[in-house]
Amino acid sequence: MQMTRRTAAGLAAAAALPGAKAPGNQLGGPHRISLPPSGLQFATMNSNRVDHKARISKQIGVNYAICGAGLGRVQRSEYEATLAKMKADFETIGMRVAGVESHPVPAEKIKLGIDGRDEEIENYIAAIKALANVGIPVLCYNFMAGLGWYRTQVDRKGRGNSLLTDFDLAAAKAQGLTKWGEVPEEKIWANIEYFLKAVIPVAEKAGVQMALHPDDPPLSPLRGIGRIVTSAANYRRIMNIVPSPMNGVTFCQANFIAMGEDCVQLVREWGKQKKIFFVHFRDISGTRDHFTETFHDEGQTDMVKMLKTYHEIGFKGPIRPDHAPTLDEETNDRPGYAIQGKIFAIGYMKGVMQGLGLPYA
């Protein structure tokens, strides 16, 4: 059977059912997570505790969790114990914590280069060491100063009146500057160099992969704030600031599509270099100046080819569906992070992999 977007969607519902098995994956059972992964580590995004979404993730056959670390709420001396408890709690439902996402501790002063950043860096270094000590290998971070991932509309009507997120550059410009005023790109470049020179040697010694997420949207400036993680060329420059096997990429593929990059070529380039540590599997329709996030089966990317390419480069790290539409009767209080769209996405991903006869964990 030729695997296409349509045939993958047709397999999605069945593949998402509890008990659906990946080819070659023998994890099985409600709590067996001791066997090594046989392919891509399908994961979902979670808080630092087991909740409704985590339990649903396990029920649909997801064995790996990406978590928020939540270390900003505890003292530095408590970092390791906090992470160890989080890891143990997820293991009780049969999920392995494959990484933490977003900064494990506050980092806004680091990104803006303002007073207090050295203390934040000290906390960051302690967090990296704690992650290593409890066996959590991936830290996904970003360098979006002043603004995080950013949308100008979060309730655009999509298929069947689902709710989609949307970005429009003209609408963003109309909102004016943030409280930080104008921050030039040169300042952000200096700030990331200062940060990387402090933390990458620690991460290399600890064996923690520092996976940099692209700016979302990948354009500069955004409401007056310079952004630099906006192209493959800039990624290469960043990885060369402190060359290290631990200085790499969160391959959030929709952002690279928005950049106008050749995603397949980039996966092959950085895969060969072992620089892809983590993948966000999502899609958009549009360009960096105006785009809408879509269901996984209706965007502009060849999603089947992307999963096949990750397999071909030998990637066996965590991959999770990122932002997905909000579906019927779900609250839209966290646009992009409701659970039903993720259930569809995991089923879609499993459908593709099973249709191609490829393993996943």
C-alpha positions as a Python dict, from the first residue, in 0.01 Angstrom:
ca = {
    (1, 'M'): (0, 0, 0),
    (2, 'Q'): (130, 344, -88),
    (3, 'M'): (136, 551, 230),
    (4, 'T'): (-16, 897, 186),
    (5, 'R'): (-162, 1160, 418),
    (6, 'R'): (-510, 1016, 351),
    (7, 'T'): (-422, 653, 417),
    (8, 'A'): (-237, 756, 733),
    (9, 'A'): (-545, 939, 860),
    (10, 'G'): (-751, 631, 786),
    (11, 'L'): (-524, 421, 1007),
    (12, 'A'): (-512, 678, 1285),
    (13, 'A'): (-822, 585, 1484),
    (14, 'A'): (-733, 216, 1503),
    (15, 'A'): (-370, 281, 1579),
    (16, 'A'): (-456, 506, 1874),
    (17, 'L'): (-654, 234, 2050),
    (18, 'P'): (-501, 98, 2370),
    (19, 'G'): (-306, -216, 2291),
    (20, 'A'): (-208, -116, 1937),
    (21, 'K'): (153, -230, 1901),
    (22, 'A'): (444, -86, 1712),
    (23, 'P'): (625, -328, 1481),
    (24, 'G'): (913, -473, 1679),
    (25, 'N'): (809, -297, 2000),
    (26, 'Q'): (754, -543, 2284),
    (27, 'L'): (698, -303, 2575),
    (28, 'G'): (346, -440, 2641),
    (29, 'G'): (168, -459, 2976),
    (30, 'P'): (45, -165, 3182),
    (31, 'H'): (377, -81, 3349),
    (32, 'R'): (657, -249, 3152),
    (33, 'I'): (904, 18, 3048),
    (34, 'S'): (1231, -164, 3109),
    (35, 'L'): (1309, -266, 2751),
    (36, 'P'): (1518, -36, 2531),
    (37, 'P'): (1337, 169, 2265),
    (38, 'S'): (1315, 22, 1919),
    (39, 'G'): (1253, 345, 1731),
    (40, 'L'): (1109, 692, 1769),
    (41, 'Q'): (998, 756, 2126),
    (42, 'F'): (637, 874, 2090),
    (43, 'A'): (569, 1118, 2374),
    (44, 'T'): (322, 1376, 2499),
    (45, 'M'): (368, 1702, 2686),
    (46, 'N'): (284, 1694, 3055),
    (47, 'S'): (317, 1902, 3367),
    (48, 'N'): (550, 1776, 3638),
    (49, 'R'): (281, 1552, 3785),
    (50, 'V'): (65, 1264, 3672),
    (51, 'D'): (-277, 1400, 3581),
    (52, 'H'): (-573, 1334, 3349),
    (53, 'K'): (-372, 1404, 3033),
    (54, 'A'): (-87, 1180, 3142),
    (55, 'R'): (-324, 894, 3218),
    (56, 'I'): (-496, 933, 2880),
    (57, 'S'): (-155, 936, 2712),
    (58, 'K'): (-72, 602, 2869),
    (59, 'Q'): (-415, 464, 2778),
    (60, 'I'): (-355, 535, 2407),
    (61, 'G'): (-20, 361, 2420),
    (62, 'V'): (228, 645, 2479),
    (63, 'N'): (524, 525, 2684),
    (64, 'Y'): (728, 846, 2709),
    (65, 'A'): (659, 1176, 2883),
    (66, 'I'): (802, 1519, 2822),
    (67, 'C'): (747, 1725, 3135),
    (68, 'G'): (774, 2072, 3271),
    (69, 'A'): (1036, 2058, 3545),
    (70, 'G'): (870, 2300, 3788),
    (71, 'L'): (1196, 2380, 3963),
    (72, 'G'): (1119, 2751, 3985),
    (73, 'R'): (892, 2676, 4280),
    (74, 'V'): (1154, 2503, 4496),
    (75, 'Q'): (1494, 2579, 4643),
    (76, 'R'): (1810, 2480, 4456),
    (77, 'S'): (1883, 2217, 4720),
    (78, 'E'): (1551, 2050, 4629),
    (79, 'Y'): (1604, 2024, 4252),
    (80, 'E'): (1723, 1666, 4245),
    (81, 'A'): (1458, 1534, 4484),
    (82, 'T'): (1184, 1715, 4291),
    (83, 'L'): (1294, 1564, 3960),
    (84, 'A'): (1340, 1219, 4111),
    (85, 'K'): (985, 1225, 4249),
    (86, 'M'): (846, 1339, 3914),
    (87, 'K'): (1027, 1060, 3734),
    (88, 'A'): (913, 800, 3986),
    (89, 'D'): (550, 919, 3969),
    (90, 'F'): (539, 879, 3591),
    (91, 'E'): (698, 537, 3619),
    (92, 'T'): (407, 425, 3837),
    (93, 'I'): (178, 457, 3533),
    (94, 'G'): (431, 301, 3297),
    (95, 'M'): (575, 618, 3141),
    (96, 'R'): (941, 709, 3119),
    (97, 'V'): (1036, 1078, 3141),
    (98, 'A'): (1236, 1132, 2823),
    (99, 'G'): (1306, 1500, 2878),
    (100, 'V'): (1196, 1832, 3021),
    (101, 'E'): (1064, 2115, 2811),
    (102, 'S'): (1074, 2491, 2860),
    (103, 'H'): (1334, 2629, 3094),
    (104, 'P'): (1360, 2416, 3410),
    (105, 'V'): (1415, 2734, 3611),
    (106, 'P'): (1329, 3101, 3536),
    (107, 'A'): (1549, 3234, 3254),
    (108, 'E'): (1399, 3561, 3135),
    (109, 'K'): (1684, 3768, 3278),
    (110, 'I'): (1928, 3544, 3091),
    (111, 'K'): (1749, 3600, 2760),
    (112, 'L'): (1716, 3976, 2809),
    (113, 'G'): (2068, 4015, 2953),
    (114, 'I'): (1957, 4214, 3257),
    (115, 'D'): (2055, 4223, 3624),
    (116, 'G'): (2008, 3890, 3794),
    (117, 'R'): (2107, 3672, 3501),
    (118, 'D'): (2413, 3530, 3675),
    (119, 'E'): (2197, 3394, 3956),
    (120, 'E'): (1960, 3246, 3698),
    (121, 'I'): (2258, 3081, 3528),
    (122, 'E'): (2371, 2934, 3860),
    (123, 'N'): (2024, 2788, 3905),
    (124, 'Y'): (2034, 2659, 3547),
    (125, 'I'): (2363, 2483, 3603),
    (126, 'A'): (2226, 2321, 3918),
    (127, 'A'): (1918, 2209, 3724),
    (128, 'I'): (2132, 2049, 3450),
    (129, 'K'): (2330, 1857, 3710),
    (130, 'A'): (2011, 1743, 3880),
    (131, 'L'): (1866, 1622, 3550),
    (132, 'A'): (2180, 1419, 3490),
    (133, 'N'): (2174, 1272, 3839),
    (134, 'V'): (1820, 1140, 3802),
    (135, 'G'): (1869, 1019, 3445),
    (136, 'I'): (1665, 1266, 3238),
    (137, 'P'): (1870, 1312, 2920),
    (138, 'V'): (1707, 1598, 2723),
    (139, 'L'): (1644, 1963, 2807),
    (140, 'C'): (1437, 2153, 2550),
    (141, 'Y'): (1485, 2529, 2591),
    (142, 'N'): (1419, 2842, 2389),
    (143, 'F'): (1570, 3187, 2357),
    (144, 'M'): (1256, 3390, 2286),
    (145, 'A'): (1315, 3698, 2500),
    (146, 'G'): (1023, 3898, 2637),
    (147, 'L'): (764, 3693, 2447),
    (148, 'G'): (727, 3318, 2425),
    (149, 'W'): (562, 3139, 2135),
    (150, 'Y'): (318, 3397, 2007),
    (151, 'R'): (-13, 3403, 1823),
    (152, 'T'): (-244, 3690, 1728),
    (153, 'Q'): (-558, 3471, 1732),
    (154, 'V'): (-627, 3154, 1929),
    (155, 'D'): (-984, 3074, 1825),
    (156, 'R'): (-983, 3067, 1448),
    (157, 'K'): (-1249, 2825, 1327),
    (158, 'G'): (-1113, 2513, 1162),
    (159, 'R'): (-1251, 2180, 1046),
    (160, 'G'): (-1586, 2107, 1210),
    (161, 'N'): (-1559, 2433, 1411),
    (162, 'S'): (-1247, 2319, 1590),
    (163, 'L'): (-1037, 2605, 1726),
    (164, 'L'): (-700, 2681, 1568),
    (165, 'T'): (-421, 2924, 1652),
    (166, 'D'): (-318, 3184, 1396),
    (167, 'F'): (-38, 3435, 1352),
    (168, 'D'): (-57, 3750, 1143),
    (169, 'L'): (241, 3986, 1131),
    (170, 'A'): (29, 4293, 1055),
    (171, 'A'): (-186, 4223, 1361),
    (172, 'A'): (126, 4177, 1575),
    (173, 'K'): (268, 4510, 1459),
    (174, 'A'): (-61, 4681, 1543),
    (175, 'Q'): (-18, 4570, 1906),
    (176, 'G'): (296, 4782, 1936),
    (177, 'L'): (606, 4734, 2150),
    (178, 'T'): (616, 4525, 2467),
    (179, 'K'): (723, 4670, 2803),
    (180, 'W'): (1082, 4589, 2704),
    (181, 'G'): (1079, 4836, 2417),
    (182, 'E'): (1321, 4773, 2133),
    (183, 'V'): (1579, 4500, 2189),
    (184, 'P'): (1821, 4461, 1896),
    (185, 'E'): (1924, 4123, 1760),
    (186, 'E'): (2287, 4200, 1847),
    (187, 'K'): (2189, 4208, 2214),
    (188, 'I'): (2020, 3868, 2188),
    (189, 'W'): (2326, 3723, 2015),
    (190, 'A'): (2547, 3850, 2297),
    (191, 'N'): (2309, 3708, 2557),
    (192, 'I'): (2293, 3359, 2406),
    (193, 'E'): (2672, 3349, 2376),
    (194, 'Y'): (2706, 3442, 2744),
    (195, 'F'): (2455, 3170, 2837),
    (196, 'L'): (2597, 2894, 2620),
    (197, 'K'): (2955, 2951, 2733),
    (198, 'A'): (2835, 2905, 3091),
    (199, 'V'): (2608, 2603, 3052),
    (200, 'I'): (2720, 2390, 2757),
    (201, 'P'): (3045, 2274, 2924),
    (202, 'V'): (2837, 2168, 3225),
    (203, 'A'): (2584, 1989, 3004),
    (204, 'E'): (2863, 1812, 2815),
    (205, 'K'): (3020, 1686, 3136),
    (206, 'A'): (2678, 1581, 3268),
    (207, 'G'): (2562, 1421, 2942),
    (208, 'V'): (2246, 1633, 2915),
    (209, 'Q'): (2141, 1725, 2561),
    (210, 'M'): (2061, 2096, 2527),
    (211, 'A'): (1793, 2102, 2256),
    (212, 'L'): (1728, 2457, 2134),
    (213, 'H'): (1374, 2526, 2012),
    (214, 'P'): (1321, 2764, 1717),
    (215, 'D'): (1163, 3103, 1765),
    (216, 'D'): (789, 3078, 1706),
    (217, 'P'): (708, 3254, 1483),
    (218, 'P'): (1057, 3253, 1328),
    (219, 'L'): (1085, 3621, 1237),
    (220, 'S'): (1260, 3929, 1372),
    (221, 'P'): (1185, 4166, 1527),
    (222, 'L'): (860, 4068, 1698),
    (223, 'R'): (692, 4366, 1863),
    (224, 'G'): (1031, 4533, 1887),
    (225, 'I'): (1226, 4238, 2027),
    (226, 'G'): (1499, 4085, 1816),
    (227, 'R'): (1487, 3713, 1753),
    (228, 'I'): (1775, 3502, 1630),
    (229, 'V'): (1664, 3137, 1624),
    (230, 'T'): (1495, 3201, 1291),
    (231, 'S'): (1690, 3010, 1025),
    (232, 'A'): (1906, 2704, 969),
    (233, 'A'): (2205, 2934, 916),
    (234, 'N'): (2152, 3093, 1258),
    (235, 'Y'): (2123, 2749, 1417),
    (236, 'R'): (2458, 2655, 1269),
    (237, 'R'): (2607, 2975, 1408),
    (238, 'I'): (2461, 2905, 1753),
    (239, 'M'): (2591, 2549, 1759),
    (240, 'N'): (2935, 2681, 1667),
    (241, 'I'): (2945, 2930, 1956),
    (242, 'V'): (3032, 2641, 2186),
    (243, 'P'): (3086, 2332, 1969),
    (244, 'S'): (2971, 2028, 2164),
    (245, 'P'): (2783, 1703, 2108),
    (246, 'M'): (2536, 1837, 2369),
    (247, 'N'): (2464, 2163, 2182),
    (248, 'G'): (2181, 2075, 1944),
    (249, 'V'): (1827, 2109, 1818),
    (250, 'T'): (1464, 2064, 1906),
    (251, 'F'): (1340, 2008, 1552),
    (252, 'C'): (1001, 2181, 1570),
    (253, 'Q'): (929, 2110, 1208),
    (254, 'A'): (645, 2358, 1147),
    (255, 'N'): (879, 2642, 1240),
    (256, 'F'): (1136, 2525, 987),
    (257, 'I'): (857, 2507, 729),
    (258, 'A'): (763, 2866, 818),
    (259, 'M'): (1127, 2966, 772),
    (260, 'G'): (1110, 2832, 417),
    (261, 'E'): (1375, 2568, 491),
    (262, 'D'): (1395, 2224, 330),
    (263, 'C'): (1294, 2015, 630),
    (264, 'V'): (1393, 1680, 485),
    (265, 'Q'): (1738, 1807, 391),
    (266, 'L'): (1786, 1960, 738),
    (267, 'V'): (1685, 1639, 913),
    (268, 'R'): (1941, 1452, 706),
    (269, 'E'): (2213, 1713, 769),
    (270, 'W'): (2162, 1740, 1144),
    (271, 'G'): (2073, 1375, 1180),
    (272, 'K'): (2409, 1278, 1033),
    (273, 'Q'): (2573, 1511, 1286),
    (274, 'K'): (2362, 1364, 1572),
    (275, 'K'): (2234, 1713, 1649),
    (276, 'I'): (1860, 1641, 1659),
    (277, 'F'): (1775, 1558, 2019),
    (278, 'F'): (1398, 1604, 2021),
    (279, 'V'): (1121, 1652, 1761),
    (280, 'H'): (799, 1854, 1769),
    (281, 'F'): (571, 1699, 1512),
    (282, 'R'): (322, 1963, 1394),
    (283, 'D'): (212, 2140, 1079),
    (284, 'I'): (90, 2476, 952),
    (285, 'S'): (-69, 2635, 650),
    (286, 'G'): (89, 2963, 536),
    (287, 'T'): (418, 3149, 574),
    (288, 'R'): (610, 3300, 861),
    (289, 'D'): (420, 3629, 814),
    (290, 'H'): (77, 3467, 831),
    (291, 'F'): (8, 3107, 918),
    (292, 'T'): (-251, 2886, 1083),
    (293, 'E'): (-172, 2573, 1282),
    (294, 'T'): (-355, 2274, 1140),
    (295, 'F'): (-455, 1919, 1213),
    (296, 'H'): (-174, 1679, 1135),
    (297, 'D'): (-350, 1550, 824),
    (298, 'E'): (-433, 1882, 654),
    (299, 'G'): (-126, 2106, 660),
    (300, 'Q'): (128, 2175, 388),
    (301, 'T'): (402, 1933, 498),
    (302, 'D'): (453, 1577, 373),
    (303, 'M'): (415, 1432, 722),
    (304, 'V'): (459, 1075, 603),
    (305, 'K'): (794, 1162, 448),
    (306, 'M'): (903, 1341, 765),
    (307, 'L'): (841, 1038, 986),
    (308, 'K'): (1013, 815, 733),
    (309, 'T'): (1313, 1050, 727),
    (310, 'Y'): (1348, 1052, 1106),
    (311, 'H'): (1359, 673, 1090),
    (312, 'E'): (1612, 674, 805),
    (313, 'I'): (1860, 890, 997),
    (314, 'G'): (1836, 655, 1295),
    (315, 'F'): (1668, 902, 1528),
    (316, 'K'): (1550, 723, 1842),
    (317, 'G'): (1479, 1018, 2067),
    (318, 'P'): (1149, 1166, 2185),
    (319, 'I'): (899, 1296, 1931),
    (320, 'R'): (572, 1451, 2038),
    (321, 'P'): (276, 1613, 1865),
    (322, 'D'): (303, 1980, 1947),
    (323, 'H'): (22, 2235, 1913),
    (324, 'A'): (-304, 2080, 1797),
    (325, 'P'): (-658, 2214, 1752),
    (326, 'T'): (-901, 2239, 2042),
    (327, 'L'): (-1194, 2004, 1979),
    (328, 'D'): (-1561, 1994, 2072),
    (329, 'E'): (-1647, 2054, 2442),
    (330, 'E'): (-1284, 2118, 2538),
    (331, 'T'): (-1190, 2441, 2708),
    (332, 'N'): (-956, 2665, 2511),
    (333, 'D'): (-780, 2806, 2815),
    (334, 'R'): (-447, 2667, 2689),
    (335, 'P'): (-474, 2696, 2311),
    (336, 'G'): (-282, 2423, 2134),
    (337, 'Y'): (-255, 2205, 2443),
    (338, 'A'): (-593, 2037, 2482),
    (339, 'I'): (-583, 1658, 2478),
    (340, 'Q'): (-824, 1542, 2206),
    (341, 'G'): (-618, 1682, 1920),
    (342, 'K'): (-316, 1504, 2065),
    (343, 'I'): (-506, 1175, 2069),
    (344, 'F'): (-577, 1216, 1699),
    (345, 'A'): (-214, 1313, 1635),
    (346, 'I'): (-71, 1009, 1814),
    (347, 'G'): (-307, 786, 1619),
    (348, 'Y'): (-201, 954, 1296),
    (349, 'M'): (166, 903, 1380),
    (350, 'K'): (111, 539, 1470),
    (351, 'G'): (-91, 489, 1154),
    (352, 'V'): (194, 620, 941),
    (353, 'M'): (457, 410, 1116),
    (354, 'Q'): (251, 92, 1107),
    (355, 'G'): (156, 152, 744),
    (356, 'L'): (525, 185, 657),
    (357, 'G'): (623, -109, 878),
    (358, 'L'): (855, 106, 1088),
    (359, 'P'): (923, 59, 1462),
    (360, 'Y'): (846, 308, 1733),
    (361, 'A'): (865, 293, 2110),
}
